[in-house]
Amino acid sequence: MTRLKKQKRMANKIVLDKTPRKQERLADPDSYESRKQRAQKQKKKHASVDQKRINAKPTKSAIERDTEAGRRGERKGGRLADKIRQYNAEKEIAETGDSNSEQIRDSQ
């Protein structure tokens, strides 16, 4: 005995003599087509890589950044930068202290 597949029955099918044209569907603000078209218009457009490169601001060179930082004061650093500055200051004091003691000895 063979099994029969279920078939869709045509009993409840609604047949429209005339379907609305696309212009009529777009005129209706609640139709799928008009909502889809409105969403596409409102969708954010992503710029291409070339356009991003054209619109990008030119970056400064390291020398320009350093000179600007010198005009403003110091470039912002972290704890390591503070430690390095402190080490350099101590080193400079030690060097000037050594040269001062040598000058005193030479003069005597």
N, C-alpha and C positions, 0 to 999 in steps of 0.2 A: 504494500500500500504506500503510495507516495504522499508526501506532505505538500500541501498547497501553500504558497507564500501569500501573506496578507497583501491585499491590493487596496490602493486608495480608492475610495468610492466617490463618485461625482455627484452625490446627492446634495451636498451642501455648498457646492461651488457657485460663486456669484460671477456672472458673466456681464461685463460692462460692454455696451455697444461702442461707446466712444470714450477712450481714455484721455485725460487732459494733456494738452501739449506742454512742452517744457517751459515755454513762456508763461503759461497759465500757472504751472506749478511754482515757478519762480516768483510770480506775483503774489502768491499766498505766503504771508510771512511765517506761518507755522509749518509749512511743508518741509520735507527732508532736504530737498534741493536748495531751498532758500537759506535754511539754517546752515547747511554745509558751505554754501558760497560766502555767507557772512563770516563764518569761522575762519575760512581761508584768508579773507581780507584782513581780519583782525590778528591773524597769526604773526608772530614776530619773525622778521626776516633776518637770518644770520648773514653777516658780511663774509665775503670770500677772504681767503688768505691774502690775496693781492691787495684787496681793498683795505684790510687791516694794516698792511705794511705801509700803504700810502697815507692812511689817516694817523699812523703812529707818530708820536712826538720823537724827535731825534734824541738819542741818549747822550749824556755828557761823558766826556773822557775822564779818566781817573785824575789827570792833572787839573782839569777844570773843577772837579769836585773838591780836590784838596785845596785849591786856591780859594774857592768859595767858603770852605770850612774855615780856612785861616782868617778870612774877613769876618765871619760870624763869631769866631771863638775857636771852639774845638769840634771836631767831628764826634758824633755820639759813639761811645764805646761801652763796653760792659766791664765786668769785674776784672777780666784779664787785661783789658786796656789800662785800667787804673793801676794794676800791679806793675805793668810794664813801665808806665809813666813814673811811678814811684821808684822803681829800680833804676831807671835812667837818671832821675833826679839825684838819688843817693850816689850813683856812680860819678855824676858830674861834680857833686860836692867833694867826693873823695879825691877826684883828680885835681880840683882847684886847691883843695887842702894840701895835697902833696906838693904842688907847684909853689904854693905860698911858703911852705916850710923849707923848700930848696932855695927860694929867693932869700929867705931870712938867713940861712946858713951862709950863702954866698956873700951877703953883705957884711957879715961879721968876720 
